[in-house]
């Protein structure tokens, strides 16, 4: 799947989590992994999910005027980071939220962020809206 | 491309308030530069996917699976978009991240390695690796 070819209606789920597995024993962990896997497989089978991946708990943050500031991960144990993502190809925000609510990871403290994908820069879209409003006000 | 098999790096653009303090023309220029940057990387085969994200968002969390509006406390910490990079090394991904047109205006870029095997798949035995790491 190429996310570029996705319709404008897609949504991105971002999983924010700490190291949830640290306190789980083998059986519990296996049960939970199987649950999560079944959840993902089902969404892939129905076509509601187009792809998703886990991210390593390592990383680098680039900031500063010319990108000169480079801060290295790994991230602290307790720190909530984005541990993975899932691309949804569903028509409405409500549908995306309903899917997010069924994520097994939530039971272990993960929070799921639901965001619409756009094909234009949101800053530019907002600017265009403000300009339209201004024009209407002065018309 | 099957995104499931992708193993590169994910760039997460942190900060949705970089345009504050910029004139409409400047904002438009940065936005255009950003889109052109993606197009160039895409043509080179280095960026295989990417999207800006809309301002609106919901967050689901807690025992009762509570839905709250707006996943972010502050616009400067909100994720404004992402790129999936198909490059082989962290150094290469970092070098690309350093070209982000939003950096001079306060945006940050988080560069994260994608795990080759999804740890959510029990058959990948990553669960055992995790238990072993305890």
Interface residues (C-beta under 8 A of the other chain):
Chain A: X1 X2 X3 X4 X6 X10 X12 X14 X21 X22 X26 X29 X30 X33 X34 X36 X37 X40 X50 X51 X52 X53 X54 X55 X56 X58 X59 X60 X61 X62 X63 X64 X65 X66 X67 X68 X70 X82 X84 X85 X87 X93 X97 X100 X101 X103 X106 X107 X110 X111 X112 X113 X114 X115 X116 X117 X118 X119 X120 X121 X122 X123 X124 X126 X127 X131
Chain B: X1 X2 X3 X4 X6 X10 X12 X14 X16 X18 X19 X24 X27 X28 X30 X31 X34 X35 X42 X48 X49 X50 X51 X52 X53 X54 X55 X56 X57 X58 X59 X60 X61 X62 X63 X65 X67 X71 X79 X80 X82 X84 X90 X94 X97 X98 X99 X100 X103 X104 X107 X108 X109 X110 X111 X112 X113 X114 X115 X118 X119 X120 X121 X122 X127 X130 X131 X134
